[in-house]
Amino acid sequence: MTIITRYISKEFLKLFAITFSAFVMLYMLVDFFEKIDDFIEAKATEHALTYFIYKVPFVSVQMAPMAALMSTIITLGIFSRNHEIIAMKANGISLFRIGAPFIAIALIITTISFITSEFIVPYANRKVNTIWRSHVKKKPHELIYKSKQLWYKGENAIYNIRSFNSRTKTLEGVIINQFDSNFRLIRRIQAHSATWEKDHWSFHNGIVKEADKNGSYKIITFKEKIFDLVETPNDFKREVKYSDEMGFAELREYAKKIINEGYDACRYLVDMHIKLSFPFICVIMSLIGIPLALRKEKGVGTATGIGISLGITLLYLVTLVVARTLGYSGVVPAVVAAWFANILFGTIGLFLLVNTKQ
């Protein structure tokens, strides 16, 4: 590592540490004053400290890109104001060589952010959400009860259920198609309702269409009949899982499960790809910050740098939110929704960098 690289890296990291700490503290301070009244009203102040401590990893990942952008702009602005950029250029150091340490450090921050998002943030967010739901909002352990035309893929069977009452363990308007190993329909059960009784399902007012050895089907009507099925009521309800409580790998597996059960997993697929794309904002923000800070030889002042950083971050977040919403609704593929903002702002950053006066 050359002296110039060490010098640039040192100055950047110093400013990054300051801006990053300031952003995290500001966010936590605002969040504290916003939430503390709820803790007091719920008489759960003993959980407040734990809540805010576990909130830090999530906030840190969210604030890192803005800190990287602001640190890049201000650091280069100071260099320009002190005529250090002119001195570097006079000694044959190109703009790309000056910007390389910023990009390299941003890549390191990106890696740390992804690791934190994958292994620390999900656990911390689960703690945060549990404290908020259980101790502040006084909600019981939350479950999502599947209803409204449920499709469920069981063991060699596909269920189509109009509604499911988890408390009475009753299926309403149920159709079950059972298949053999060759995916040939061997039995179709259609009933008005089915009730779970200790260890089996009791079906009411239905029809059974069953294949015989000759390949033809016989139809039997019944008022009440017991069928030996592998699925239990627990298979038709699942614990709520929020995207912020899962890492990339867990989201991928959860999305597969949702798809196999016949549900639309667009939201989870989009959030899964965002888990991968979001940390790269640090690199993109640095890429944009380098040419913006060097547009004028006199450099960018601290106040101007803060304004530019906030403006660019706001534009990025608006773009990300719009793209994510389109992905949630299925208008665009999940990959496009997650990476569109990165591609757009990355392209802008490269364009500005290439067209900046060397």
Steps between C-alpha positions, in 0.01 A plus 500: 500500500648834393524808719228675297265203538561482874445873534173502301372191682583646840320827432198325350469249785531777756211692345301181442528407869374846599211519251399137552490542880309828464238346271449196722475712814260744334278216375499332841427829675200573277378141536541520879284811537245354258467165680568572867144624562366166377728313742386722788128457415544123474696496829783324322785744560719214627509368142580836337878478534508149354275613214728788398821296537366234264392775260860616446609233244206578268556875528873457438442318171248763389725794585826365352425602136412859591811525717715362215361755254533796734851399609610468136367841401631681808843330493558586136356847559757562771777368275393736222466800730852438633628465140605140571314373193695744280824383662412136439416567135821699456691192611330283238236341725180450302145549622445124487805447720369756749156339504625140532539505882143629540362216285717241676385609845139515379533137387623405846205685657268320256638162606465584870145627439399181321646276772324709764171485307529126454603385848439776755213721383237219465562379856500856637183591308320195636582621850388854414170385347431257784550770763284746308214257431499312830592764760392828339204409279405204723431278202515121530743290300392587148395241250365542151194287442470397143162555349336641189564234238798325651709280276727264688740238365517208740654156481386367159194721524381848404241672717258770388326645806253786505574588862672363808397571859806436714311517829240238418746319272244491222545509124217646293442425131787253473620318186791255525671347198726208590761361259723197470876508436434555127281799579188311391180600677396212723244671722308827509319599818248782491312592817299782650722497810758298692571508874812385682412255779795401720713325235294490179285705263125442494344615168135602468258501204730414215593290201798268445625419154743208528698309237477119488746244363353522150574869472136609520351709779218429741306772674373473859292757687507527878356698788798438728820314429847471654805518273855410595695813405854598592422872530390645834352842592851630567578455131232754410630779716844644527682734729530849361850571374598853412764570239707707741522198731663281235830501316546437129527120530201471735289727279582285198386184677191669637405631154532146361270374773240768426509417127464125570195574714337682209545857623637805326856552626578821306548701818745253649690458172542876466617534861737207448673673208505831687694324777769444238477832315466745790855468643642600160352846548820589688706444184252683279479796736879530502503469123257792473669700772847504337410693181251724680765608750750570224277696263663821624865537583411703809323200640172453679438653840373297795150651491476453124630144532235417759227648278616311193528175698150529643356588159661205322405260780138619485488452121647152535253398771203631298619302196550187712156530660325546164687206345432283805128582486489398133676178594255429783210534258667276242523774236875448467713194590638487853862527381425814299311658790789440739786605274343779292603785734854362523532469123356848439714684754805286423471599134465867598806472722711340226385762248594786733832338585599447135399855408672667792801712405817302570 
